[in-house]
Amino acid sequence: MNMAPYRPLIESALVYGSGTHTYDDVVAEVEAGQAQFWPGPTSCIVTTIDLQPRQTILQFWLAAGNMAELEAMVPKILEWGKEEGCTSARFLGRKGWERSFLVRDGWVNTGHIIMERSL
């Protein structure tokens, strides 16, 4: 899949990712089958499947573009995750996502926080 047209969107989302990935890293993970790329006309989502001992979690790891378009994309992705054996879904993102369609669609803030420091 050609992800190049989505490079600006992906890079805009990676700004919030604490420097863990570059655009090329995302492409490499998708090409290796470690992540899934979901393109829309003007938006994109990247997911991963997090295999835990007691749960398989569909992780929405990167999303960028038009909010209405992203909202329309999510049900199909959730259905795919269910077919892949995922028992729950998790959305990773900046605090602003709490004011998006996610809350209206039943996503809840778990109260977990992420704290980070350089070593």
C-alpha positions in Angstrom: 0.0 0.0 0.0 1.3 3.4 -0.9 1.3 5.5 2.3 3.2 8.4 0.7 0.1 10.6 0.1 -0.6 10.3 3.8 2.9 11.3 5.0 1.9 14.8 6.1 -1.0 13.5 8.1 1.1 10.7 9.7 3.9 13.2 10.6 1.3 15.6 12.1 0.1 12.9 14.4 3.6 11.7 15.3 4.4 15.2 16.7 2.4 14.0 19.8 4.2 10.7 20.0 7.2 11.6 22.2 9.6 10.9 19.3 9.1 7.1 19.4 8.6 6.8 15.6 9.3 8.5 12.3 7.1 8.3 9.2 9.6 5.7 7.9 9.2 3.6 11.1 5.4 3.6 10.7 5.7 2.5 7.1 8.1 -0.3 8.1 5.8 -1.6 10.8 2.8 -1.6 8.4 4.9 -3.4 5.7 6.1 -5.9 8.3 2.5 -6.6 9.3 3.1 -5.3 12.8 0.6 -2.4 12.3 -2.4 -1.9 10.1 -2.9 1.2 7.9 -6.5 2.4 7.3 -6.7 5.1 4.7 -9.6 7.4 4.0 -10.0 10.0 1.4 -8.4 12.7 3.6 -7.7 10.9 6.8 -5.9 7.8 8.1 -5.7 5.6 11.1 -2.9 3.2 12.2 -3.7 0.3 14.5 -1.8 -2.5 16.2 -2.9 -5.6 18.0 -1.6 -5.9 21.5 -1.5 -9.5 22.6 -1.7 -9.8 26.4 -2.0 -13.1 28.4 -5.7 -12.5 29.1 -6.8 -10.0 26.4 -6.2 -9.2 22.8 -6.5 -5.4 22.4 -7.1 -3.5 19.2 -5.0 -0.4 19.7 -5.8 2.8 17.8 -2.3 4.2 17.8 -2.3 7.0 15.2 -5.2 9.0 13.7 -5.2 12.2 11.7 -7.4 14.0 9.3 -11.0 15.0 9.1 -12.9 14.2 12.4 -16.1 13.2 10.7 -14.2 10.9 8.3 -12.3 9.3 11.2 -15.5 8.7 13.0 -17.0 7.0 10.0 -13.9 4.8 9.6 -13.9 3.5 13.2 -16.8 1.0 13.1 -15.3 -1.0 10.2 -12.0 -1.1 12.0 -13.6 -2.3 15.2 -15.4 -5.0 13.3 -12.1 -6.1 11.8 -10.6 -6.2 15.2 -13.4 -8.4 16.5 -12.9 -10.8 13.6 -9.2 -10.9 14.5 -10.0 -12.0 18.0 -9.7 -8.7 19.8 -11.8 -8.5 23.0 -11.4 -4.7 23.5 -10.2 -1.6 21.8 -7.9 1.1 23.2 -7.3 4.6 21.8 -4.0 6.2 22.4 -3.8 9.9 21.9 -3.5 13.4 23.2 -5.9 14.7 25.8 -8.0 16.6 23.1 -9.5 13.3 22.0 -11.7 13.4 25.1 -13.7 16.1 23.4 -14.2 14.1 20.2 -16.8 11.6 18.9 -15.1 8.9 20.9 -16.9 9.8 24.2 -20.3 9.9 22.4 -19.5 6.4 20.9 -18.9 4.8 24.3 -15.2 5.2 24.8 -14.2 6.0 28.4 -11.2 7.6 29.9 -9.7 4.8 32.0 -8.0 7.2 34.4 -4.6 5.8 33.5 -1.9 8.2 33.0 1.4 8.0 31.1 4.4 9.5 32.7 7.8 9.6 31.0 11.3 10.8 31.6 14.6 10.6 29.8 17.3 8.2 31.1 
